[in-house]
Amino acid sequence: MDVILGQTVTIDFTTHNPLTGQVSDCDFLPVIQIFEDTTDVPIITPTAVRRLAQIGDYRVTFTVTAALGYHKNSSYNVIATATVAGITAKGRIQDFSLVTQQSGAVFTV
């Protein structure tokens, strides 16, 4: 996914009961971490929220700004850690790169 500096991003993801495979709510809100390239410390940890009346459906929204630590020529991984039925799982829910928009075309910076 390409993201422009200053853009607000919303990512949806679902959680499932590991014993049955059914879509299920988490025991508590998932933890979200965003990592830059090979950096092992997250640059931000935005808060996930459950979509109203949607079992096991969550979203995380964040704004990509230089003040928060995003840089040109970098890529990012969004990792979610969730516990369902007492079992914790972790996975990448999205990755993105910063791009700049010029004259209606998108160019990687």
PELINUR-V569411 format. One record per residue. N is the residue number from 1. RES is the residue in one small letter. D_CENTER is the distance of its C-alpha to the mean C-alpha in Angstrom with 2 decimals. Layout:
n: {N:N}
res: {RES:RES}
d_center: {D_CENTER:D_CENTER}
//
This chain:
n: {1:2:3:4:5:6:7:8:9:10:11:12:13:14:15:16:17:18:19:20:21:22:23:24:25:26:27:28:29:30:31:32:33:34:35:36:37:38:39:40:41:42:43:44:45:46:47:48:49:50:51:52:53:54:55:56:57:58:59:60:61:62:63:64:65:66:67:68:69:70:71:72:73:74:75:76:77:78:79:80:81:82:83:84:85:86:87:88:89:90:91:92:93:94:95:96:97:98:99:100:101:102:103:104:105:106:107:108:109}
res: {m:d:v:i:l:g:q:t:v:t:i:d:f:t:t:h:n:p:l:t:g:q:v:s:d:c:d:f:l:p:v:i:q:i:f:e:d:t:t:d:v:p:i:i:t:p:t:a:v:r:r:l:a:q:i:g:d:y:r:v:t:f:t:v:t:a:a:l:g:y:h:k:n:s:s:y:n:v:i:a:t:a:t:v:a:g:i:t:a:k:g:r:i:q:d:f:s:l:v:t:q:q:s:g:a:v:f:t:v}
d_center: {11.46:13.41:12.56:15.51:15.87:16.03:13.87:11.75:8.62:7.77:5.70:8.05:8.63:11.96:13.72:17.23:20.29:20.89:24.63:24.98:21.96:21.92:18.94:18.97:17.60:16.33:19.03:17.01:13.57:10.76:9.79:6.36:7.12:6.64:9.78:12.19:14.40:16.52:16.03:15.88:15.00:11.56:12.06:10.23:9.16:8.15:9.58:8.67:11.72:13.75:15.05:18.78:21.12:18.51:18.77:15.69:13.46:10.50:8.25:6.12:7.75:8.38:11.17:11.60:15.02:17.39:18.21:14.82:15.40:14.06:16.89:18.55:18.88:15.69:12.76:9.34:7.31:3.85:5.98:6.88:10.59:12.62:16.40:18.40:22.20:22.25:20.43:17.23:14.91:11.98:10.07:7.69:5.72:5.56:7.65:9.39:12.70:14.51:17.49:20.37:22.17:25.96:28.64:26.47:25.15:21.91:22.60:20.52:21.27}
//
